[in-house]
């Protein structure tokens, strides 16, 4: 086999490994955020919502899907985590909202900025804001493969 063909084949395997590694990383993140559905009013509903709705939304959010990013943001920032499907983490929910606002999507609108103002800017402490900004930077870089644009609370 010619040298160029070997290099092309090696690149395919390296990319496949990188894609798998990234998928594994996302699965690890989901495992940390998925709720155990303990103590919720309707355990069966929570488990279905977690496994059939939010797990796929989480993967699509990391693929840059606008609506999935909104759904993940809301579920993290909302105290009951979409019927208990996700663990409550308002700073991380706000980090996702920052990613949305800076994504460049033509679909970003006043509901996104309104959510950010009401659920993030007005309620997070200075320490939570710092955590949220660091998380937004890491998310943005992971999703869009470039540094987070300038943003301030």
N, C-alpha and C positions, 0 to 999 in steps of 0.2 A: 504494500500500500504506500502511495506517495506520502512524503513528509507532511504536506499541507493537509491531506485527508486525516492523518493522525492528529494533527493539531486541532482540526475542526471537531473531530470525535471527542477529543479531550475537553474542548470547550463545552460541548453538549453535556458531558458528564459533570463538569464543574458547575454549570448553570443549574442542572437538575439537582445537584447537591445543595446549592445555595437556595433554590426554591424550596426544597424539602426542609432545610434548616429554618428558613423563614416561616414556613407553615408550622413547624414544631414550636418555634418561639411564640407564634400567635396562639397555638393550642395551650402552651404553658400559661400565657397571660389569661386566657379564658378560664382555665382551671382555677386561677387565683380569684377571679371576679365572679364566677358563677356561684349562685347561692346554693346552699344545701337544702333550701326550702323547709327548714325546721322552724316551727313556731308561726308559720303563716296560716291564715284562715283556711285556705284550700290548697293543700299540698299537691294534689294531682294537677290542678290548674297551674300552679307555680312550676312544677317539673315539666309540664308540656310547654309552657311559655319559655322556660329556660332552654330546653333541648331543641324544640322545633322552630322557635321564633328567634330568640336572642343569640344563640350560638351561630347560626348562619349570618345574622346581622353583624355580629362582631367580626367575622371573617371578611365580609363585604366592606365594612368600615375601614379595615386595614388595606383594602384594595382601592380605597379612595372614593367609594360610593357615598355621595352627599346624603341621601336619605338615611342610609344605614348609620352614618356618623351622627346624624341628628338623633336617631333612635337610641344609640349607645349612650350619647351624652345625656339625654333625658333620663334614661333608666339608671344611670349612675348617680345623677344629681337629685333624683326624686327619692324621698325617704324610704319608700316601700319598693324601690327597684323594679318597677314593672311587675307588680303582683308578686314581688319577692324573688324574681328570676335572677337578679344581679345584686351583689353586695353594694350597699350604699357607700358612695365615695364621692362627695360633692366636688372636692378639688379636682379629681380626675375627670368628672363629668364636665367641669368648666374647662379643663385642658382640651378636651375634645371639642368644646364650643369654640375655643381659640383657633384650633386647627381648621374648623369649618369656616370661621370668619376670614381666615387668611388663605384658604384653599384656592381662591381664584374662581370658584364655581359661579356661574351666572345665576344659579338658583339661590344664592345667599340673599336673604331679604330682611325686612324689619323684624320678623319673628325671631331670627337668629340673634340680632343685636338686642332685641327686647329680652330674650331669654338670658343672654349674657349679663345685661344690666341688672335684671331682677334676681337672678339665681346665683350670680357670681360676684359681680362688682360690688353690690350692696351688702352681701352677707358674709363673704369670706374674710377672715382675719388677714393681717399682713403676712403672717407665717404661711397660711393656707394659700395665699396668692403666689408667694414665692415657690411653693411646692407645685402649684398648678402651672406656673410658667415653665418650670423645669420639665414637668411632664409633657406639656404642649410641645416644647422644643424637641424632646425625644420622639414623641409621636410623629410630629411633622417630618422630621428627618427620616424616620423609618418608612413613612408612607410615600413621601415625595422625593426622597433622596437628595435633599438640599436643606440648608439651615432655615430655621424659622425666621420669617421676616420680622422687622422691628414691630413690637406691639407693647402697649402699656396698659395696665389696669387704670 
